[in-house]
Every structure is written in C-alpha cells, then in structure tokens.
Amino acid sequence: MTSPTSAPRPRWQDELAAVLENFVVHRNHVVDFDRAGLAACRRGLSKKPMDVPAMFQYIAPVSLAVPPHWGPQAQEHVEAAVHYTLALYAFHQQSQDQRMHHTSGKRRGTSVGRAAGRLHQALMSTSPEGVDRRFLAAATADSVEEVVGHLRALVPQLRQHAIPLDYLALAADLEGWPDPERRARIRRRWGLDYRWVPSTKEDQDDTAATDR
C-alpha cells in the first residue's frame, strides 16, 4: 500500500517549487535574490488572493497546474495558498542574505511547528511565551486568513533569528486548511514538531532531512 509520505506531490506544488527556486539569482558566482519580484510579492501581505496584478506571473503557472476535475473551489484554495505563501516568504526573505526557504527535496524541511519551536528555544532567556501564544493562535485558527495573520506576526522574529521555513510545505498546509480532516492532521503535525527539542546543533541540522 502506498503511504502518504511516498505519494507523489501534486503538479501544482512542483510548479510552486520552480517559482520559489527562481527567486534565487546567481550573479558572478554569488547567490542573490530577485529583489523586485520579492517586493512585488510582499504587497500581497495585506491583499486578498489575486488582488495584486504584479503577483499574477508567479501564481498563474501554479494555478494552471491544478487538474480541471478538481473543480473551481479547489483551484481557489490553491491560488489562496500560493498567494499567501509567496507574500510570507517575501516578507521573511527581506534584507536577508541567506535563503529563508528551506526544503530538502522529497524530505521535509522546516515546518511551521519546527520553526516556531526553534524560535522558542532561541528566546528561552528572554520571553518565549509570545511565540507560544502566536503559534497556538495560528494552529487553532479556523480560516486560512487567520492562520496567515498569526504567521505574519511570527515571521519578523524568525527573520531576526535567521530561522528558515519550508514554504513549499506551508503552501500544501494552507491549501489543505479548509478541509477539517486535513486541518486536524496538519495541526497535529505542527504540534508534534513544535514540542520537538534538538539536543545539539547536529540534531537540528539532521531534522531538516527527517521524513514527514
């Protein structure tokens, strides 16, 4: 029997992976970023999906990869997930020299739960309670818009501590959020990842390649 971890990901996620890769630019053997493209996507933070024309070029190829038989509602869910994912990533990447999107191919990168858990650890000597509140608010939100609102409050702290996030995984989670059963599974995974505490830096690095 094929398990969920071995099932091929939908083609729209492959298209989004390509979009995220294209924000990385190599100039004279130096890694840089498409600053103009990221600036365009940041405008989506306070806008509804498909309300920012400058983002169409990034959302369209992903939206077109949604199978027609999925229906218009599923396509809207994908478009919303991609819109908010790109907006949050662009916000996270702002003024950063190292990449804030981290994935490991078919293996899991840094989930929302794991990133928030690392931020909690980073703030142990000051005030991790704020991270707890924001993470719990995001995890228990009923709508995609609520989740994004709470994540928007976490991202500046993740950026400050150079903690990356797997934005491809985030898009998949946001796309599935409207479905109560999928939302319950995502919440459980986020919660387990949040309470996971690495004992060494080597453990932290290894977990980026842990199977979902």
Secondary structure, 3 states (H helix, E strand, C coil): CCCCCCCCCCHHHHHHHHHHHHCEEEECCEEEECHHHHHHHHHHHHCCCCCCHHHHHHHHHHHCCCCHHHCHHHHHHHHHHHHHHHHHHHHHHCCCCCCCECCECCECCCCHHHHHHHHHHHCCCCCCHHHHHHHHHHHCCCCHHHHHHHHHHHHHHHHHCCCCECHHHHHHHHHHCCCHHHHHHHHHHHHHHHHCCCCCHHHHHHHCCCCC
